[in-house]
Amino acid sequence: MKVALVTGGTKGIGLAVAQALLKDGYHLGITASSQASIDQAQSALANLEDKVICKLVDVRDYAAQHAFAQELLSKWGSIDVLIANAGVGHFAPIDELSAQQWNDVIDINLTGVFNSVKSCVDALKVSKGYIISIASLAGTNFFERGAAYNASKFGLVGFSQAIMLDLRKYGVKVTTIMPGSVSTYFNNHTPSEKDAWKIQPEDIARLVTDLLHMPARTLPSKIEVRPSIPPSAK
């Protein structure tokens, strides 16, 4: 039995990854920041209660994340994969960006991943597991109104690459995936047919499962992925 913990796993990329991992035979711990999202995921993953634990866990709360990791270890005995996916975006010019918006983005997108990793790292060292963080092309390409988001994703890419070097001697792999435009509900967007040109959540899920099947000797540590033909290229 292999066990994965997916943060922000109730919709968009997180849910697609969760569904792909279930098809690959994993047992799952899924976290989200709202009860509505938990209910949505439980509906999407109906009849899989014996393989899935969905829980309301704020990634900003280290104690809550650690308790959830311990719950998975107690129930299933290992944590083999951590998918650090939870994220948020507030976009505004710096003179309009509030301190609360800055804190939300940094605390969820960056400190939240630190909390996730710290909660699971001992178990992952035992299992010689895998950490996959979902960053963004915003972690290498800065843009107007993106001060908080850029800072969080630049930081996440740096954090992920640094811990990759820390943990590889224990047999733990670390990869950060940096998607461009993805058709999700991120930032209150509602996907529609107009998003057909974008990366789809299941495309990122395919990347995740492909990474997990890579030979142990090979580590794609940072992956940039973008739409093949965005509107600007037509």
PALODO-397837 format. One line per field, with one value per atom (N, C-alpha, C): chain; atom name; x negated, y, z negated. Coordinates in nm, 3 decimals, padded with zeros to 5 digits. Layout:
REM residues N
ch <- [A/...] $
at <- [CA/...] $
px <- [X/...] $
py <- [Y/...] $
pz <- [Z/...] $
This chain:
REM residues 234
ch <- [A/A/A/A/A/A/A/A/A/A/A/A/A/A/A/A/A/A/A/A/A/A/A/A/A/A/A/A/A/A/A/A/A/A/A/A/A/A/A/A/A/A/A/A/A/A/A/A/A/A/A/A/A/A/A/A/A/A/A/A/A/A/A/A/A/A/A/A/A/A/A/A/A/A/A/A/A/A/A/A/A/A/A/A/A/A/A/A/A/A/A/A/A/A/A/A/A/A/A/A/A/A/A/A/A/A/A/A/A/A/A/A/A/A/A/A/A/A/A/A/A/A/A/A/A/A/A/A/A/A/A/A/A/A/A/A/A/A/A/A/A/A/A/A/A/A/A/A/A/A/A/A/A/A/A/A/A/A/A/A/A/A/A/A/A/A/A/A/A/A/A/A/A/A/A/A/A/A/A/A/A/A/A/A/A/A/A/A/A/A/A/A/A/A/A/A/A/A/A/A/A/A/A/A/A/A/A/A/A/A/A/A/A/A/A/A/A/A/A/A/A/A/A/A/A/A/A/A/A/A/A/A/A/A/A/A/A/A/A/A/A/A/A/A/A/A/A/A/A/A/A/A/A/A/A/A/A/A/A/A/A/A/A/A/A/A/A/A/A/A/A/A/A/A/A/A/A/A/A/A/A/A/A/A/A/A/A/A/A/A/A/A/A/A/A/A/A/A/A/A/A/A/A/A/A/A/A/A/A/A/A/A/A/A/A/A/A/A/A/A/A/A/A/A/A/A/A/A/A/A/A/A/A/A/A/A/A/A/A/A/A/A/A/A/A/A/A/A/A/A/A/A/A/A/A/A/A/A/A/A/A/A/A/A/A/A/A/A/A/A/A/A/A/A/A/A/A/A/A/A/A/A/A/A/A/A/A/A/A/A/A/A/A/A/A/A/A/A/A/A/A/A/A/A/A/A/A/A/A/A/A/A/A/A/A/A/A/A/A/A/A/A/A/A/A/A/A/A/A/A/A/A/A/A/A/A/A/A/A/A/A/A/A/A/A/A/A/A/A/A/A/A/A/A/A/A/A/A/A/A/A/A/A/A/A/A/A/A/A/A/A/A/A/A/A/A/A/A/A/A/A/A/A/A/A/A/A/A/A/A/A/A/A/A/A/A/A/A/A/A/A/A/A/A/A/A/A/A/A/A/A/A/A/A/A/A/A/A/A/A/A/A/A/A/A/A/A/A/A/A/A/A/A/A/A/A/A/A/A/A/A/A/A/A/A/A/A/A/A/A/A/A/A/A/A/A/A/A/A/A/A/A/A/A/A/A/A/A/A/A/A/A/A/A/A/A/A/A/A/A/A/A/A/A/A/A/A/A/A/A/A/A/A/A/A/A/A/A/A/A/A/A/A/A/A/A/A/A/A/A/A/A/A/A/A/A/A/A/A/A/A/A/A/A/A/A/A/A/A/A/A/A/A/A/A/A/A/A/A/A/A/A/A/A/A/A/A/A/A/A/A/A/A/A/A/A/A/A/A/A/A/A/A/A/A/A/A/A/A/A/A/A/A/A/A/A/A/A/A/A/A/A/A/A/A/A/A/A/A/A/A/A/A/A/A/A/A/A/A/A/A/A] $
at <- [N/CA/C/N/CA/C/N/CA/C/N/CA/C/N/CA/C/N/CA/C/N/CA/C/N/CA/C/N/CA/C/N/CA/C/N/CA/C/N/CA/C/N/CA/C/N/CA/C/N/CA/C/N/CA/C/N/CA/C/N/CA/C/N/CA/C/N/CA/C/N/CA/C/N/CA/C/N/CA/C/N/CA/C/N/CA/C/N/CA/C/N/CA/C/N/CA/C/N/CA/C/N/CA/C/N/CA/C/N/CA/C/N/CA/C/N/CA/C/N/CA/C/N/CA/C/N/CA/C/N/CA/C/N/CA/C/N/CA/C/N/CA/C/N/CA/C/N/CA/C/N/CA/C/N/CA/C/N/CA/C/N/CA/C/N/CA/C/N/CA/C/N/CA/C/N/CA/C/N/CA/C/N/CA/C/N/CA/C/N/CA/C/N/CA/C/N/CA/C/N/CA/C/N/CA/C/N/CA/C/N/CA/C/N/CA/C/N/CA/C/N/CA/C/N/CA/C/N/CA/C/N/CA/C/N/CA/C/N/CA/C/N/CA/C/N/CA/C/N/CA/C/N/CA/C/N/CA/C/N/CA/C/N/CA/C/N/CA/C/N/CA/C/N/CA/C/N/CA/C/N/CA/C/N/CA/C/N/CA/C/N/CA/C/N/CA/C/N/CA/C/N/CA/C/N/CA/C/N/CA/C/N/CA/C/N/CA/C/N/CA/C/N/CA/C/N/CA/C/N/CA/C/N/CA/C/N/CA/C/N/CA/C/N/CA/C/N/CA/C/N/CA/C/N/CA/C/N/CA/C/N/CA/C/N/CA/C/N/CA/C/N/CA/C/N/CA/C/N/CA/C/N/CA/C/N/CA/C/N/CA/C/N/CA/C/N/CA/C/N/CA/C/N/CA/C/N/CA/C/N/CA/C/N/CA/C/N/CA/C/N/CA/C/N/CA/C/N/CA/C/N/CA/C/N/CA/C/N/CA/C/N/CA/C/N/CA/C/N/CA/C/N/CA/C/N/CA/C/N/CA/C/N/CA/C/N/CA/C/N/CA/C/N/CA/C/N/CA/C/N/CA/C/N/CA/C/N/CA/C/N/CA/C/N/CA/C/N/CA/C/N/CA/C/N/CA/C/N/CA/C/N/CA/C/N/CA/C/N/CA/C/N/CA/C/N/CA/C/N/CA/C/N/CA/C/N/CA/C/N/CA/C/N/CA/C/N/CA/C/N/CA/C/N/CA/C/N/CA/C/N/CA/C/N/CA/C/N/CA/C/N/CA/C/N/CA/C/N/CA/C/N/CA/C/N/CA/C/N/CA/C/N/CA/C/N/CA/C/N/CA/C/N/CA/C/N/CA/C/N/CA/C/N/CA/C/N/CA/C/N/CA/C/N/CA/C/N/CA/C/N/CA/C/N/CA/C/N/CA/C/N/CA/C/N/CA/C/N/CA/C/N/CA/C/N/CA/C/N/CA/C/N/CA/C/N/CA/C/N/CA/C/N/CA/C/N/CA/C/N/CA/C/N/CA/C/N/CA/C/N/CA/C/N/CA/C/N/CA/C/N/CA/C/N/CA/C/N/CA/C/N/CA/C/N/CA/C/N/CA/C/N/CA/C/N/CA/C/N/CA/C/N/CA/C/N/CA/C/N/CA/C/N/CA/C/N/CA/C/N/CA/C/N/CA/C/N/CA/C/N/CA/C/N/CA/C/N/CA/C/N/CA/C/N/CA/C/N/CA/C/N/CA/C/N/CA/C/N/CA/C/N/CA/C/N/CA/C/N/CA/C/N/CA/C/N/CA/C/N/CA/C/N/CA/C/N/CA/C] $
px <- [-00.084/00.000/-00.087/-00.054/-00.121/-00.021/-00.071/00.015/-00.035/00.057/00.024/00.106/00.044/00.114/00.118/00.239/00.257/00.320/00.248/00.307/00.381/00.491/00.573/00.623/00.666/00.697/00.842/00.923/01.067/01.123/01.040/01.086/00.966/00.992/00.886/00.773/00.649/00.533/00.529/00.556/00.548/00.642/00.766/00.862/00.822/00.775/00.732/00.616/00.522/00.410/00.460/00.551/00.607/00.673/00.751/00.819/00.718/00.613/00.511/00.436/00.407/00.337/00.423/00.552/00.642/00.641/00.643/00.637/00.505/00.402/00.270/00.254/00.360/00.358/00.323/00.313/00.277/00.397/00.370/00.463/00.430/00.533/00.514/00.561/00.481/00.525/00.536/00.652/00.678/00.718/00.656/00.694/00.752/00.834/00.890/00.916/00.945/00.963/01.107/01.202/01.344/01.424/01.530/01.613/01.684/01.720/01.786/01.695/01.566/01.472/01.458/01.458/01.452/01.574/01.692/01.815/01.810/01.757/01.745/01.653/01.541/01.447/01.507/01.574/01.634/01.739/01.809/01.906/01.835/01.726/01.652/01.584/01.550/01.478/01.567/01.696/01.794/01.755/01.791/01.769/01.621/01.539/01.397/01.355/01.452/01.426/01.315/01.299/01.196/01.056/01.046/00.916/00.886/00.982/00.965/01.008/00.924/00.962/00.956/01.069/01.076/01.092/01.014/01.020/00.997/01.065/01.049/00.919/00.817/00.686/00.632/00.598/00.540/00.389/00.334/00.190/00.105/00.165/00.091/00.071/00.144/00.143/00.056/-00.069/-00.160/-00.106/-00.053/-00.005/00.106/00.197/00.306/00.253/00.158/00.100/00.025/-00.051/-00.125/-00.030/00.079/00.177/00.239/00.264/00.323/00.224/00.098/-00.003/-00.012/-00.006/-00.011/00.112/00.226/00.348/00.331/00.272/00.249/00.150/00.046/-00.051/00.011/00.096/00.162/00.256/00.325/00.424/00.360/00.260/00.208/00.059/-00.012/-00.148/-00.261/-00.227/-00.334/-00.279/-00.369/-00.339/-00.447/-00.405/-00.498/-00.511/-00.406/-00.405/-00.336/-00.396/-00.332/-00.315/-00.192/-00.162/-00.124/-00.215/-00.191/-00.129/00.003/00.078/00.157/00.189/00.275/00.216/00.300/00.250/00.361/00.321/00.416/00.349/00.429/00.373/00.446/00.373/00.427/00.340/00.403/00.330/00.368/00.268/00.291/00.156/00.153/00.028/-00.012/-00.140/-00.192/-00.128/-00.090/-00.030/00.113/00.171/00.307/00.311/00.204/00.199/00.198/00.292/00.301/00.204/00.172/00.087/00.151/00.282/00.351/00.342/00.358/00.345/00.204/00.104/-00.035/-00.054/-00.008/-00.026/00.045/00.167/00.241/00.162/00.112/00.043/-00.087/-00.166/-00.293/-00.270/-00.174/-00.151/-00.096/-00.011/00.047/-00.047/-00.095/-00.172/-00.314/-00.371/-00.511/-00.525/-00.483/-00.494/-00.408/-00.293/-00.209/-00.281/-00.363/-00.440/-00.548/-00.614/-00.709/-00.641/-00.522/-00.450/-00.418/-00.377/-00.344/-00.466/-00.576/-00.699/-00.747/-00.751/-00.797/-00.709/-00.580/-00.489/-00.511/-00.566/-00.576/-00.720/-00.819/-00.954/-01.010/-00.985/-01.039/-00.981/-00.851/-00.787/-00.837/-00.861/-00.908/-01.052/-01.131/-01.266/-01.261/-01.165/-01.150/-01.105/-01.008/-00.952/-01.034/-01.136/-01.211/-01.111/-01.034/-00.918/-00.947/-00.839/-00.845/-00.766/-00.825/-00.756/-00.742/-00.619/-00.594/-00.522/-00.585/-00.519/-00.465/-00.346/-00.285/-00.312/-00.408/-00.444/-00.373/-00.445/-00.384/-00.495/-00.463/-00.557/-00.577/-00.485/-00.503/-00.620/-00.678/-00.797/-00.925/-00.912/-01.031/-01.003/-00.875/-00.836/-00.755/-00.811/-00.739/-00.647/-00.541/-00.444/-00.380/-00.321/-00.255/-00.141/-00.121/-00.017/-00.046/-00.166/-00.196/-00.294/-00.314/-00.419/-00.407/-00.289/-00.272/-00.281/-00.211/-00.209/-00.347/-00.412/-00.547/-00.640/-00.634/-00.723/-00.700/-00.573/-00.544/-00.592/-00.575/-00.612/-00.761/-00.826/-00.971/-01.028/-00.972/-01.017/-00.993/-00.877/-00.845/-00.940/-00.973/-01.068/-01.204/-01.251/-01.378/-01.376/-01.268/-01.252/-01.255/-01.180/-01.171/-01.305/-01.378/-01.507/-01.610/-01.603/-01.695/-01.669/-01.541/-01.514/-01.541/-01.532/-01.573/-01.717/-01.803/-01.943/-01.959/-01.876/-01.882/-01.843/-01.743/-01.678/-01.719/-01.786/-01.817/-01.909/-01.993/-02.080/-02.003/-01.876/-01.790/-01.703/-01.722/-01.640/-01.506/-01.487/-01.362/-01.378/-01.285/-01.286/-01.201/-01.242/-01.164/-01.159/-01.038/-01.016/-00.921/-00.946/-00.846/-00.795/-00.663/-00.598/-00.553/-00.584/-00.557/-00.464/-00.332/-00.240/-00.218/-00.186/-00.134/00.016/00.090/00.236/00.303/00.376/00.447/00.596/00.678/00.824/00.873/00.879/00.924/01.012/01.053/01.136/01.050/00.919/00.828/00.869/00.862/00.892/01.034/01.129/01.271/01.306/01.219/01.249/01.338/01.431/01.514/01.475/01.420/01.378/01.494/01.464/01.564/01.496/01.575/01.519/01.411/01.416/01.316/01.177/01.173/01.046/00.985/01.041/00.994/00.847/00.794/00.654/00.558/00.611/00.526/00.486/00.384/00.352/00.474/00.506/00.618/00.564/00.643/00.595/00.545/00.612/00.570/00.433/00.391/00.258/00.151/00.176/00.082/00.083/00.201/00.210/00.128/00.133/00.052/-00.097/-00.138/-00.278/-00.317/-00.228/-00.256/-00.275/-00.182/-00.193/-00.314/-00.345/-00.465/-00.590/-00.597/-00.711/-00.726/-00.613/-00.618/-00.663/-00.654/-00.697/-00.836/-00.902/-01.038/-01.132/-01.235/-01.333/-01.396/-01.431/-01.485/-01.611/-01.684/-01.810/-01.790/-01.667/-01.642/-01.547/-01.584/-01.503/-01.484/-01.367/-01.336/-01.298/-01.389/-01.369/-01.285/-01.277/-01.199/-01.141/-01.007/-00.940/-00.855/-00.888/-00.803/-00.706/-00.580/-00.479/-00.385/-00.357/-00.276/-00.183/-00.078/00.008/-00.071/-00.041/-00.114/-00.096/00.030/00.058/00.153/00.101/00.188/00.243/00.350/00.409/00.308/00.211/00.112/00.021/00.018/-00.069/00.003/00.133/00.210/00.200] $
py <- [-00.120/00.000/00.125/00.221/00.350/00.459/00.561/00.666/00.802/00.885/01.021/01.122/01.234/01.346/01.458/01.507/01.612/01.733/01.844/01.966/02.039/02.105/02.170/02.069/01.953/01.840/01.822/01.927/01.909/01.967/02.037/02.090/02.122/02.150/02.189/02.088/02.138/02.052/01.949/01.990/01.898/01.780/01.807/01.698/01.607/01.663/01.581/01.491/01.546/01.465/01.355/01.389/01.290/01.175/01.209/01.105/01.016/01.078/01.000/00.908/00.956/00.873/00.756/00.779/00.670/00.561/00.603/00.506/00.431/00.496/00.433/00.347/00.335/00.245/00.305/00.437/00.503/00.516/00.517/00.566/00.714/00.793/00.938/01.007/01.105/01.206/01.337/01.398/01.521/01.632/01.748/01.861/01.973/02.056/02.175/02.278/02.401/02.511/02.547/02.475/02.503/02.374/02.372/02.253/02.228/02.335/02.319/02.243/02.275/02.205/02.058/02.032/01.893/01.816/01.875/01.809/01.781/01.878/01.862/01.745/01.735/01.627/01.492/01.485/01.358/01.312/01.407/01.372/01.319/01.385/01.344/01.209/01.178/01.054/00.955/00.958/00.872/00.725/00.652/00.507/00.469/00.568/00.540/00.572/00.571/00.613/00.531/00.405/00.323/00.359/00.437/00.474/00.622/00.701/00.847/00.904/00.993/01.074/01.220/01.287/01.431/01.508/01.611/01.683/01.832/01.911/02.055/02.087/02.129/02.160/02.286/02.384/02.508/02.489/02.503/02.478/02.578/02.689/02.786/02.739/02.635/02.585/02.459/02.475/02.361/02.249/02.283/02.179/02.096/02.162/02.090/01.999/02.050/01.968/01.848/01.872/01.762/01.656/01.701/01.606/01.522/01.584/01.509/01.407/01.446/01.351/01.232/01.260/01.152/01.062/01.122/01.042/00.943/00.990/00.900/00.791/00.827/00.726/00.622/00.668/00.577/00.481/00.533/00.452/00.357/00.410/00.333/00.300/00.358/00.315/00.385/00.467/00.536/00.660/00.748/00.854/00.844/00.817/00.793/00.913/00.994/01.108/01.225/01.343/01.468/01.554/01.593/01.687/01.819/01.916/02.047/02.137/02.142/02.208/02.330/02.338/02.447/02.583/02.672/02.804/02.905/03.033/03.142/03.255/03.344/03.458/03.586/03.689/03.826/03.911/03.982/04.056/04.203/04.287/04.431/04.502/04.626/04.703/04.724/04.743/04.746/04.856/04.968/05.076/05.044/04.938/04.898/04.763/04.688/04.557/04.575/04.509/04.525/04.431/04.465/04.378/04.241/04.238/04.110/04.024/04.086/04.011/03.955/04.037/03.990/03.871/03.884/03.776/03.649/03.661/03.544/03.468/03.540/03.475/03.410/03.482/03.426/03.311/03.328/03.225/03.096/03.107/02.986/02.926/03.008/02.957/02.916/02.976/02.949/02.885/02.954/02.896/02.770/02.767/02.648/02.526/02.545/02.431/02.389/02.486/02.452/02.367/02.409/02.333/02.192/02.180/02.048/01.957/02.012/01.933/01.893/01.988/01.957/01.851/01.853/01.756/01.614/01.603/01.471/01.422/01.510/01.476/01.352/01.333/01.214/01.086/01.088/00.971/00.948/01.056/01.043/00.989/01.022/00.967/00.815/00.772/00.627/00.556/00.615/00.551/00.577/00.663/00.709/00.763/00.858/00.905/01.020/01.092/01.194/01.316/01.434/01.561/01.631/01.668/01.745/01.872/01.985/02.113/02.169/02.226/02.289/02.438/02.482/02.624/02.690/02.764/02.838/02.898/02.926/03.005/03.144/03.184/03.309/03.299/03.180/03.163/03.190/03.227/03.266/03.387/03.418/03.532/03.630/03.747/03.846/03.928/03.983/04.058/04.166/04.263/04.374/04.322/04.380/04.344/04.210/04.158/04.025/04.020/04.132/04.136/04.023/04.003/03.899/03.760/03.741/03.608/03.571/03.665/03.638/03.604/03.682/03.657/03.517/03.478/03.346/03.234/03.248/03.141/03.138/03.256/03.256/03.187/03.220/03.158/03.009/02.965/02.823/02.746/02.802/02.734/02.721/02.830/02.824/02.726/02.728/02.635/02.491/02.462/02.325/02.274/02.360/02.317/02.299/02.382/02.368/02.241/02.210/02.088/01.963/01.977/01.866/01.827/01.927/01.899/01.845/01.894/01.845/01.698/01.657/01.528/01.415/01.446/01.337/01.232/01.271/01.171/01.068/01.097/01.001/00.920/00.942/00.873/00.939/01.061/01.135/01.226/01.213/01.297/01.422/01.532/01.657/01.718/01.746/01.812/01.928/02.038/02.143/02.154/02.156/02.172/02.317/02.381/02.523/02.542/02.531/02.546/02.692/02.711/02.839/02.842/02.887/02.902/02.765/02.741/02.615/02.646/02.563/02.580/02.528/02.617/02.579/02.689/02.669/02.768/02.869/02.869/02.959/03.105/03.178/03.322/03.351/03.263/03.280/03.268/03.204/03.180/03.057/03.060/02.944/02.890/02.768/02.713/02.701/02.723/02.714/02.670/02.662/02.622/02.720/02.843/02.942/02.907/02.812/02.772/02.649/02.609/02.485/02.492/02.612/02.627/02.610/02.619/02.614/02.470/02.459/02.331/02.288/02.160/02.109/02.042/02.042/01.981/01.838/01.762/01.623/01.614/01.720/01.721/01.728/01.811/01.819/01.688/01.630/01.501/01.395/01.398/01.302/01.324/01.450/01.479/01.418/01.434/01.381/01.230/01.159/01.013/00.968/01.041/01.008/01.023/01.130/01.150/01.035/00.991/00.884/00.751/00.738/00.615/00.626/00.741/00.756/00.660/00.609/00.525/00.599/00.527/00.587/00.668/00.634/00.702/00.839/00.872/00.993/01.087/01.216/01.315/01.441/01.461/01.590/01.686/01.772/01.848/01.973/02.025/02.146/02.137/02.145/02.128/02.251/02.319/02.427/02.367/02.402/02.350/02.463/02.476/02.588/02.542/02.617/02.580/02.577/02.480/02.468/02.588/02.633/02.746/02.842/02.935/03.033/03.132/03.202/03.298/03.396/03.437/03.536/03.482/03.346/03.285/03.260/03.285/03.259/03.377] $
pz <- [00.000/00.000/00.000/00.086/00.087/00.051/-00.019/-00.074/-00.027/00.019/00.061/-00.017/-00.048/-00.110/-00.007/00.023/00.123/00.055/00.049/-00.006/00.105/00.067/00.170/00.270/00.221/00.309/00.344/00.329/00.347/00.476/00.552/00.681/00.768/00.895/00.986/00.995/00.994/01.007/00.895/00.773/00.659/00.673/00.713/00.729/00.845/00.954/01.067/01.027/00.951/00.903/00.810/00.719/00.627/00.704/00.805/00.884/00.958/01.011/01.081/00.986/00.866/00.769/00.723/00.708/00.673/00.780/00.907/01.017/01.017/00.961/00.955/00.830/00.750/00.636/00.502/00.495/00.369/00.276/00.147/00.046/00.024/-00.004/-00.002/-00.129/-00.172/-00.267/-00.191/-00.195/-00.119/-00.216/-00.200/-00.284/-00.199/-00.265/-00.202/-00.310/-00.267/-00.362/-00.388/-00.325/-00.351/-00.351/-00.431/-00.439/-00.307/-00.236/-00.106/-00.010/-00.013/00.074/00.034/-00.096/-00.144/-00.095/-00.107/-00.062/00.088/00.163/00.308/00.343/00.274/00.301/00.264/00.150/00.108/00.206/00.269/00.372/00.497/00.535/00.654/00.635/00.510/00.480/00.407/00.439/00.371/00.381/00.277/00.268/00.252/00.214/00.193/00.050/-00.041/-00.178/-00.245/-00.204/-00.267/-00.220/-00.113/-00.057/-00.069/-00.116/-00.118/-00.253/-00.306/-00.422/-00.379/-00.381/-00.350/-00.481/-00.498/-00.625/-00.603/-00.687/-00.689/-00.763/-00.690/-00.749/-00.682/-00.762/-00.713/-00.702/-00.581/-00.564/-00.643/-00.684/-00.765/-00.909/-00.948/-01.085/-01.092/-01.135/-01.139/-01.227/-01.343/-01.435/-01.371/-01.299/-01.234/-01.123/-01.048/-00.940/-00.997/-01.101/-01.163/-01.218/-01.279/-01.334/-01.223/-01.107/-00.996/-00.941/-00.929/-00.884/-00.981/-01.110/-01.209/-01.199/-01.165/-01.147/-01.032/-00.921/-00.807/-00.844/-00.916/-00.958/-01.051/-01.140/-01.233/-01.160/-01.057/-00.986/-00.884/-00.809/-00.696/-00.705/-00.800/-00.826/-00.753/-00.653/-00.580/-00.511/-00.473/-00.378/-00.271/-00.149/-00.039/00.055/00.060/00.153/00.086/00.100/00.059/00.183/00.211/00.319/00.253/00.258/00.195/00.300/00.300/00.407/00.360/00.233/00.185/00.221/00.272/00.310/00.321/00.322/00.331/00.409/00.468/00.539/00.509/00.475/00.467/00.559/00.650/00.751/00.747/00.723/00.714/00.723/00.772/00.766/00.621/00.598/00.462/00.378/00.440/00.362/00.321/00.378/00.342/00.269/00.276/00.211/00.060/-00.008/-00.153/-00.224/-00.348/-00.429/-00.449/-00.464/-00.482/-00.357/-00.240/-00.114/-00.100/-00.129/-00.124/-00.217/-00.339/-00.437/-00.394/-00.340/-00.295/-00.188/-00.090/00.021/-00.025/-00.102/-00.148/-00.246/-00.337/-00.439/-00.379/-00.277/-00.217/-00.112/-00.020/00.093/00.058/-00.045/-00.078/-00.216/-00.321/-00.455/-00.466/-00.397/-00.399/-00.345/-00.242/-00.188/-00.287/-00.349/-00.456/-00.562/-00.607/-00.709/-00.663/-00.537/-00.482/-00.480/-00.433/-00.425/-00.565/-00.657/-00.792/-00.859/-00.828/-00.888/-00.837/-00.716/-00.651/-00.634/-00.655/-00.611/-00.679/-00.807/-00.874/-00.814/-00.787/-00.727/-00.585/-00.510/-00.373/-00.369/-00.468/-00.475/-00.497/-00.577/-00.600/-00.473/-00.402/-00.282/-00.157/-00.167/-00.049/00.054/00.007/00.082/00.177/00.209/00.313/00.267/00.285/00.262/00.396/00.430/00.553/00.513/00.538/00.511/00.642/00.634/00.752/00.743/00.819/00.822/00.940/01.023/01.133/01.217/01.343/01.423/01.362/01.273/01.198/01.102/01.088/01.007/01.082/01.209/01.287/01.375/01.398/01.482/01.398/01.372/01.292/01.381/01.322/01.400/01.314/01.381/01.313/01.227/01.111/01.014/00.947/00.965/00.913/00.799/00.728/00.625/00.525/00.468/00.366/00.428/00.538/00.601/00.654/00.724/00.772/00.656/00.549/00.435/00.378/00.367/00.310/00.400/00.531/00.623/00.652/00.661/00.668/00.544/00.428/00.304/00.302/00.353/00.353/00.443/00.559/00.647/00.578/00.516/00.445/00.329/00.253/00.140/00.188/00.294/00.344/00.394/00.465/00.518/00.406/00.303/00.191/00.111/00.087/00.010/00.094/00.226/00.313/00.283/00.266/00.234/00.092/-00.001/-00.138/-00.150/-00.073/-00.098/-00.005/00.103/00.197/00.137/00.041/-00.022/-00.103/-00.134/-00.204/-00.108/00.022/00.119/00.141/00.090/00.110/00.232/00.326/00.445/00.421/00.484/00.478/00.618/00.662/00.791/00.772/00.840/00.847/00.990/01.004/01.134/01.146/01.257/01.276/01.395/01.373/01.485/01.524/01.652/01.698/01.677/01.775/01.762/01.755/01.646/01.626/01.610/01.668/01.659/01.525/01.423/01.290/01.233/01.108/01.038/00.963/00.988/00.917/00.933/00.820/00.819/00.868/00.827/00.856/01.004/01.081/01.222/01.235/01.329/01.359/01.496/01.502/01.632/01.729/01.856/01.962/02.091/02.199/02.328/02.375/02.327/02.365/02.313/02.217/02.158/02.225/02.339/02.403/02.442/02.468/02.506/02.389/02.268/02.150/02.115/02.032/01.969/01.888/01.892/01.814/01.686/01.579/01.454/01.472/01.558/01.577/01.646/01.717/01.776/01.667/01.566/01.454/01.375/01.360/01.291/01.365/01.497/01.576/01.551/01.542/01.510/01.375/01.277/01.143/01.146/01.208/01.210/01.293/01.401/01.478/01.392/01.313/01.224/01.125/01.071/00.971/01.029/01.162/01.228/01.289/01.270/01.322/01.250/01.318/01.249/01.132/01.028/00.907/00.935/01.039/01.069/01.134/01.173/01.252/01.179/01.174/01.104/01.188/01.249/01.311/01.197/01.157/01.034/01.052/01.175/01.199/01.339/01.349/01.478/01.509/01.617/01.668/01.770/01.758/01.851/01.887/02.015/02.065/02.174/02.201/02.316/02.444/02.531/02.656/02.746/02.759/02.847/02.776/02.695/02.631/02.734/02.699/02.795/02.851/02.771/02.817/02.926/02.942/03.042/03.175/03.177/03.299/03.395] $
